[in-house]
Amino acid sequence: MNLRKIFIASTVLLALGLSSCGTARRAGKDLSIVAMAPVLIPYGGFTDGFTSANEVADGLDGGSATQLMALPFTTTYHLFKHLCYGVIHALDFVAFPIYGAAELHPYGPEVEPLDFYTGTWFDENGQSGTDPQTGEDR
């Protein structure tokens, strides 16, 4: 093994061992989202696209034809959005040794998992993000 591999491995192990559970929860959520991305991206894109197309038809007082015309655009948008979420989680997982080390400082940030996908077992109490009704933090 060369020095570079030893340094990278020790940095990762140090960040995991010395960081709080916030860093471990965030890294675990990132890793699980990236691992589930081949299923999560199409599922989220198509279900969100269908729901948005239905809302477009309802908002325009249109019927099935309006929903059908909006479906390709809303589905494409939501597929791209979920793809971007997957890329963000992948990049965030790569950076977890950095924010894990930053969390070690007494005045450092408190690391929380990203809230693109909420309700996972990595979120505290399965609640994260903003309440859509009141706009308050959960």
C-alpha positions, -999 to 999 in steps of 0.1 A, spaced: 0 0 0 12 34 -7 10 64 15 -20 80 -3 -42 49 3 -31 48 40 -39 85 44 -74 82 28 -82 51 49 -71 66 81 -90 98 74 -122 79 68 -117 57 99 -109 88 120 -139 107 108 -162 77 115 -147 69 149 -145 104 163 -176 120 149 -209 120 165 -239 100 154 -250 129 132 -222 124 108 -228 86 108 -265 91 102 -258 115 73 -232 93 57 -255 62 61 -285 81 46 -263 92 17 -250 57 11 -284 42 12 -299 67 -12 -271 62 -36 -275 24 -33 -312 26 -39 -309 52 -67 -315 27 -96 -350 21 -81 -356 54 -64 -350 77 -94 -376 60 -117 -401 54 -89 -399 90 -76 -398 105 -111 -428 86 -124 -450 89 -93 -442 126 -88 -446 132 -126 -480 116 -126 -491 135 -95 -479 168 -110 -497 161 -143 -529 154 -123 -525 187 -105 -519 205 -138 -551 190 -151 -570 200 -120 -556 235 -120 -565 241 -156 -600 225 -151 -589 201 -178 -596 164 -182 -576 134 -191 -563 150 -223 -547 178 -204 -532 154 -179 -518 133 -208 -503 163 -225 -486 175 -193 -473 140 -183 -442 139 -205 -430 173 -192 -437 167 -156 -422 132 -156 -390 144 -174 -387 172 -148 -391 149 -118 -368 122 -133 -341 149 -136 -348 162 -101 -344 128 -85 -313 122 -106 -299 154 -92 -308 144 -56 -289 111 -61 -258 129 -74 -260 153 -45 -262 124 -20 -232 107 -37 -211 139 -36 -222 144 0 -211 109 10 -176 116 -5 -173 147 16 -184 131 49 -148 129 63 -146 167 60 -179 175 78 -172 147 102 -139 164 112 -156 198 113 -181 184 137 -153 175 161 -146 212 169 -164 224 200 -180 253 181 -184 232 149 -217 226 131 -242 201 141 -244 177 112 -279 165 102 -288 143 72 -299 160 40 -337 164 38 -344 157 2 -359 123 12 -375 124 46 -389 97 68 -360 73 66 -345 55 96 -316 79 95 -338 109 103 -345 116 140 -379 102 148 -385 98 111 -392 136 109 -370 160 91 -374 190 69 -402 216 69 -439 211 77 -458 219 45 -488 232 63 -471 257 87 -436 262 72 -420 254 106 -391 231 111 -401 196 123 
